[in-house]
Amino acid sequence: MSDAPKEAPETNAPARNLEKPTLLIAAAALIFSLANTVLLVMNPTAKKIEQFNDEMKSEVAESVNVIHNKIDGLRSAEMEWQAVLKKASSNPDAVYKIVNTKDGFLTLTEISLSGEGAPR
């Protein structure tokens, strides 16, 4: 007879073990629904932030294009100066003058000095 009362409390123990996971799942669902509600309420703010992000992306893209254009300009200027230095190295004893051409580029022009008044 002592065995019968012991069996009754053991059947209640598995029921209590299921209460904790069920309570945790219910709490998680409640937190999830509250988070969704907050996100839905903040939706107009999210649209403004998304619009701001799109504007920033376009401004960054424009800035990158400007930088690429400046880099290309520097590369072309480097090529021009390489040509100028090559011209100057072919005749190092000559006197040169930097001249601004009609197209806006600088070029190296050799100055021919006549007679004894030539500086060395």
C-alpha positions as CSV (number, residue, x, y, z in Angstrom):
1,M,0.0,0.0,0.0
2,S,2.9,2.3,0.5
3,D,3.7,2.0,-3.2
4,A,0.4,3.5,-4.4
5,P,0.9,7.0,-2.8
6,K,4.4,7.2,-4.2
7,E,3.1,6.8,-7.7
8,A,0.7,9.7,-7.6
9,P,3.4,12.4,-6.9
10,E,5.6,11.0,-9.7
11,T,2.9,11.5,-12.3
12,N,2.6,15.2,-11.3
13,A,6.4,15.7,-11.7
14,P,6.3,15.3,-15.6
15,A,3.5,17.8,-15.8
16,R,5.5,20.4,-13.9
17,N,8.5,19.8,-16.2
18,L,6.3,20.8,-19.2
19,E,5.1,24.0,-17.5
20,K,8.5,25.7,-17.6
21,P,9.1,25.2,-21.4
22,T,5.5,26.2,-22.1
23,L,6.0,29.3,-20.0
24,L,9.3,30.1,-21.7
25,I,7.7,29.7,-25.2
26,A,4.8,31.9,-24.2
27,A,7.1,34.6,-22.9
28,A,9.2,34.5,-26.0
29,A,6.1,34.8,-28.1
30,L,5.0,37.8,-26.1
31,I,8.4,39.5,-26.4
32,F,8.4,38.8,-30.2
33,S,5.0,40.3,-30.6
34,L,6.0,43.4,-28.6
35,A,9.1,43.8,-30.8
36,N,7.0,43.5,-33.9
37,T,4.6,46.1,-32.6
38,V,7.4,48.5,-31.8
39,L,8.8,48.0,-35.3
40,L,5.4,48.7,-36.9
41,V,5.0,51.9,-34.8
42,M,8.5,53.0,-35.8
43,N,7.9,52.3,-39.5
44,P,7.6,56.0,-40.6
45,T,11.0,56.6,-39.0
46,A,12.4,53.6,-40.8
47,K,11.3,55.1,-44.1
48,K,13.0,58.4,-43.3
49,I,16.2,56.5,-42.4
50,E,16.0,54.5,-45.6
51,Q,15.6,57.6,-47.6
52,F,18.5,59.2,-45.8
53,N,20.6,56.1,-46.5
54,D,19.7,56.3,-50.2
55,E,20.7,59.9,-50.4
56,M,24.0,59.2,-48.7
57,K,24.7,56.3,-51.1
58,S,24.2,58.7,-54.1
59,E,26.4,61.3,-52.5
60,V,29.1,58.8,-51.9
61,A,28.8,57.5,-55.5
62,E,29.2,61.1,-56.8
63,S,32.2,61.7,-54.6
64,V,33.8,58.5,-55.8
65,N,33.2,59.6,-59.4
66,V,34.8,63.0,-58.7
67,I,37.8,61.3,-57.1
68,H,38.2,58.9,-60.1
69,N,38.1,61.9,-62.5
70,K,40.8,63.7,-60.5
71,I,42.9,60.5,-60.5
72,D,42.5,60.2,-64.3
73,G,43.6,63.9,-64.6
74,L,46.6,63.2,-62.5
75,R,47.5,60.2,-64.6
76,S,47.3,62.2,-67.8
77,A,49.4,65.0,-66.2
78,E,52.0,62.4,-65.2
79,M,52.1,61.1,-68.8
80,E,52.6,64.7,-70.0
81,W,55.4,65.3,-67.6
82,Q,57.1,62.0,-68.4
83,A,57.1,63.2,-72.1
84,V,58.6,66.5,-71.0
85,L,61.3,64.8,-68.9
86,K,62.1,62.5,-71.8
87,K,62.5,65.5,-74.0
88,A,64.7,67.3,-71.5
89,S,66.9,64.2,-71.0
90,S,67.6,63.9,-74.7
91,N,69.4,67.3,-74.6
92,P,70.4,68.0,-71.0
93,D,72.7,71.0,-71.8
94,A,69.9,73.0,-73.4
95,V,67.9,75.7,-71.7
96,Y,64.2,75.1,-71.5
97,K,61.2,77.2,-70.8
98,I,57.8,75.9,-69.6
99,V,55.1,77.2,-71.8
100,N,51.3,77.1,-71.4
101,T,49.9,75.9,-74.8
102,K,46.6,76.9,-76.3
103,D,44.9,73.7,-75.2
104,G,45.8,74.5,-71.5
105,F,48.6,72.0,-71.2
106,L,52.1,72.9,-70.0
107,T,55.0,71.9,-72.3
108,L,58.7,72.3,-72.3
109,T,60.2,74.5,-75.0
110,E,63.9,74.7,-75.8
111,I,65.3,78.2,-75.8
112,S,68.1,78.7,-78.3
113,L,70.6,81.2,-76.8
114,S,72.7,83.1,-79.3
115,G,76.2,84.2,-78.8
116,E,78.2,85.0,-75.7
117,G,75.4,86.4,-73.5
118,A,74.1,82.9,-72.9
119,P,74.0,81.9,-69.2
120,R,75.4,78.5,-68.3
